[in-house]
Amino acid sequence: MHDRRGLILSLAVLAAGGGALARSPEPDSGIVKGRKGGPNMIKGDPPKLDFGGGLIIPMNASIFRTLWEGEDRWITYGRALSQQKVRAMGQAETAAIGSMKLMLLTQAFAPERLERFETCGWRLKSGDTKDLVLGDIDLPGRPVMPTTDEVSGQGAAADGASVGDPTYRALTGYMVMKKDAPLDYVRKHAQLTQG
C-alpha cells in the first residue's frame, strides 16, 4: 500500500458509492459532508463514514473481515493485488461478495460464533475461518465500482510478477439492503455445505 492516507481516501470514495466527497468541513462539527444520499465523513483517527441508521464504519484496514450492519443495510469490503488492473478489480469484487455470503450465512445459522466489532460490525469470535458457515446464496446486492491504484515495491507479491513490475491494488464494497435480504431470506434460500 502506498500509505495510510491513500488507503483512507480510497475507502472513503468506495463507501460513498464511488462519488467524490466534499472537502470543506462544517464549522466545528468534525463532519465532512458527503454527496447527496451518500455517507458523511467524520474526522478523526481513523476517520469514519456515517451512513445513518447507526452504521458508522472506520476507514482503516479493520473494514475487512467484518460484516457491517446498519438499520437498513449490510456492507462488506474486499481487496486484491494483481499485476493486471482488471484482474485486481474482479478479485476484490469476488472477495467482497464472498465475505458477504459467508458472514450472512454465519449470522443466520450460527450467530453465537460472531461478536460485535466497533459499534456496528460483526466478526468471528475465534478469528478462525473454519467457524464460518459454508455454503452459497443468491443475494440481491450490488457491488461498488472498485477503486484501483498502482502499488510500487510489491510486484513479486501478486500473480508471480517480477520485482519492479507494476502491481495494482483494488478495493471495493458490496452492499445488500435488509429489505431485500433479511436473515429469514438467508435461512430460506441458503444452500449449506457445512454448518
N, C-alpha and C positions, 0 to 999 in steps of 0.2 A: 504494500500500500504506500502511496505517496506520503501521506501524513495524516494525522488525526483530523485536521481541518478539512482536507479533501474528502475523507470518509463522511464526516458530518454533513458537508454540503451535498454530497451525492445522496445520502439518506434523506435529507430534508426535501430535495427535489423529488425523490421517489415517493415519499409519503404524501407529498402534495399532489400526487397524481401526474407527475411529470411537468407540472406548471411551475413557473418561477415564483418564488416568494418575494414579497415586497421587502425592501431593505431598510425602511425607516421605521423605528420603533415608536409606539405611542409614548408620550411623556410619562416617565416614572412608572410605567406598567410592567416593564420587563418582557412585554409581548411584542413580537413582530407579526403583523397581520399577514395571513396567507391570502391567496386569491379567493374570490367569491366561491363559497361552497367547499373550500379546502380547509386544512387544519391551520391553526395558529402556532407559531414557534415561540416557545418560552425560553428566554435567555437563561443561561446558567452553565454549570459544568457537571454533566453534559447538558447541552440544550435539549429541550423536549418538544415534541409535537403534540398539541392538544386537538384531538378530533371532535371533542364534545362527547357527551354521554359517558363520561368517566374514562374515556380512552386517551391516556397520556403516555406516549412512548418516548423513552430516552433515545437520543440519537448517538449511539455508540455501538460497539460490537455486541452488546447484550441483546440486540434485537433478534439475533439469530438463535435458533433452537428454542424459540419461545412462541407460544400461541397467544396473541394479543386479543383481549376481549373487551368490547365496549357494549353499551346498551343495544346497539343495532347492528354490529358487525364483528367479524373475526378477521385478523390480519396476520400473515406470516411473511417472512423475508427469506430470500435466497441469494447466494453469491457464488461466483465461479471465476476461475482463471483459465485462460486459454490463449494459444498463440493466434487463434482466429477470433476476430471480434464477434462474428455471428454465432460461432460455437459457444463462446462465453455467455452470450445473451441467452441462448437456448438452455444451457446448463443451469444458469441462475434461475430461469423461469421454472425448470423442472424441479430444482431444489425447493423453491418456494411452494409450488403446488404439492410436492411430496410431503413437505413439512406440514402443510395444512391438513392433508388427508390423514396422516399418521396421528397428529395431535388431536384432531377432532374425533377420530376413532377411539383414541385412548380416553378422551374426555367423556365420550358417550358410553363406553363399555367398562372402563376401569379408572374412574376419576380419582380413586384413592391413590393411584400411582403418581398423580400430579400434585404440585404445590404452587401456591401463589408466588409470583416473582414481581418485584416492584409493586405497583398497586393494581395493575390490570393484566398482568401476564401469567401464563401457566407454563411450568417447566416440569420435567421428570424429577421426582424426589431423589431417585438414585443417581441420576445423571447417566445411567446406562441404557443405551438404545434397546437392549433386549427387553426392557419393560414397556416398550411401545406395543400397542395392539396393532398387529399387522393385518393388512387387507387392502381393499380398494373401494372407492365410492365415486360416483359421478357427482361433482359439485357444481352448482350454478354460480361459480365465482368468476372473477376476471383478474388477469394479471395486469400489473402496471408496466408500461414500456420500460425495459431495463435501461439504466444509465451505465455508460462504459467510460473507462479511461485507460490510457496506456500506462503500464507499470514498469519501471525500469529496475533492473537488478534481480528480477525474479523469473527470467526466461526459462531456466532449467527446471523450474517447479511446475510448469504447465505443459502438458501434451508432449513431453520428451524434447522440448525445444532446447537448442544450444544456448549457452550463456551469451548474452548480448542480443539475442533475437527479441523482437518486441513481444510483449505479453499484455493481454487485455484483461482488466478486471471488470466484471459486470455485477450489478446489484439490482434486485427487483423485489417487488412486493406482490402479494396475492391477497385479494380481499373477497370475502363471502359475506353477504348480508344475511343476518339471522332470520329475517322474514322468509327468505328463500331456502334456508337450510338450518332450521333449529335442530337441537340434538335428537328430537323424535324422528326427524327426517333422516338423520345419520343412522340411527338404530334400524330404521325400516329399510333403507337402501344399501346398507353396507354389505360387502362380500368379505367376510373374515377368513383369514388363513391361519391366524394364531391369536388367541385371546389373552 
